[in-house]
Amino acid sequence: MSNAALTDFLPDAANVARAYCPGCEPDADPSLDILDVRWCESHSPARDTLSRNDTSATPMSDLFRGGIP
């Protein structure tokens, strides 16, 4: 049995995924590559389309009950 000290961290591993923007490469096949989704500036989804105070948004509980407007 080895007396080597155990470490609390994992060593850095090589990144095997390649960066992928769904807007730039809509036909990329995840069964052929390991894809790391990284939206480019021109295809980045809007982050503020629904505000937290937007009362017109359908609650998730209604969506699960089939209440899609």
N, C-alpha and C positions, 0 to 999 in steps of 0.2 A: 504494500500500500504506500502511496506517495504522501509525502509530508508537504506538498505544495500548498500554498495559501490560496484560499478561495477568494474571488473578487466579487464585489457587489455590482459590477457593471459588465455589460457585454462589449466585446471589442467591436470596433467599426467594421461593418461588412460592406462589400461593394454593392452599389445600387444596380440591380439587374433590370429595372424598369426603364422605359424610355418615356420622355415627356410627350404628351399627346393632347392636342386641342380638338375637341369634337367638331368645332366649326370649321377648322382647317382641314381635318382628315375625317370626313363623315363615313368613309368606307373602311376605316382601320379595323382589323380583325383581332379582337382580344384573344382569340384562340391561337393566334400565331405569335403574338408578342405580349409581354407584360407591360401594360400601359399605365402610366401615372398621369391622371387628368390634370392638366395645367392649361387653363383658359388663357388665350392670348388677349391682348388689350382690345382688339376690335370685336371679339366674340364673347367677351366676359358677360355673364348674365347680370342683369340689373340687380343690385343688392337692396334697393329701396323701393321695389314695386308695391309692396304692401307695408304700410306703417303699422305699428302696434295698436294705434288708435283707429284704424280703418274699420268702421262698422259694416261696410258693405261686403266684407270677406265672409265666406261661408264657414261656419265652425267645422272643425274636423269631425265632430260627432255627427253632424248632419250629412257629411260626405259618406261616412260609413253606413248610414241608414239609407243611402240612395237619394239623398236630397240635393243632387247636383243641380244648381240653378240653370 
